[in-house]
Amino acid sequence: MNLNRVFIIGNLTRDPELKNLPSGTAVASFGVATNRTWKDQSGQKKDDTQFHNVVAFGKQAEIMNQYLKKGSTVFIEGRLQTRNWE
């Protein structure tokens, strides 16, 4: 059995961008930033920020576009898909 499930809690880095596929299905894309803070072996505070590109489809995309804005805190549940580009 395989499982591809991810949970992301973070803040939007930009307003959602809503587009429609030729079929009429709504597609929203936006960025989410997640932060992590820890202390290293010497006691120094360290911060790390990761940026995630998120894509939502259908009614969820329309709702996200309506209610979410840059800076909004979101909880995203979905699957992870890695893409390559040059």
N, C-alpha and C positions, 0 to 999 in steps of 0.2 A: 504494500500500500504506500502511495506517495501523497505528500501534502505540500501545497504551495499556498501559504497563508501569511499575510503580513499585517501588522498593526502599527500605525504611525500617528503620533500625537505631536503636533507642532504648529507653527504659525505660517500663514500664507505669505509668500514673498512677492506676489503680484496678484492683481485682480484676476478672477477666472476669465478665460477667453472662450466664448461660446461660438461654435460653428455647427453646421448641419451636413451630414453625409448626403450623397445623392439620393439615398433611400428616404431622407427626411429625418433620420435619427439624429438627435442632438448630441454633441460631443463637447465637453468642457475640459480644458486643460489649464493647469495652474501649478505653481511651485510651492513646496512646503519645506521649511527649515526646521531641523531638530537639533537640540543642543545637549551636550553632555559635559558635566563638570566633575573633576576628580582631583585628588592630591597625588603627586608623584612620590617616589621614595624619599626625597629630601623634604617633603612637606609643602612644596610649591603647588599652588592652585593652578590647574590646567583646564582649558576650555577647548571643546571641539564642536564644530558645527557641520552638519551634513545637509546637503540640499537634494531634494527628491522631486522629480517630475511626476505629476499625477494626472491621469486621464479618467474621466467618468462619462458614462453613456446614458442616453434615454432620459427618463423623468428625473433621475438623480442629477444629471448634468444641468437640467433646467433649474432645479431647486438650488443647487450649489451656486449657479450664476446669479440667482435672485438674492440670496441671503449672505453670501460670503464676499468679503472685501480684503484687500491687502492688510495684513496684520491680524486677521481673525485667527483664533485658535481652533483647530480642527482635530477630530479623531477619525482616521481613515482606516477602514478594514478592507482588504482585497487580496489580490495575488500579485506576486512580483514577476515582472517581465523585463529582461535586460535587452537593450537594443544597442547596436553598434552603428557609428556613422563617422565619416571623415570630413 
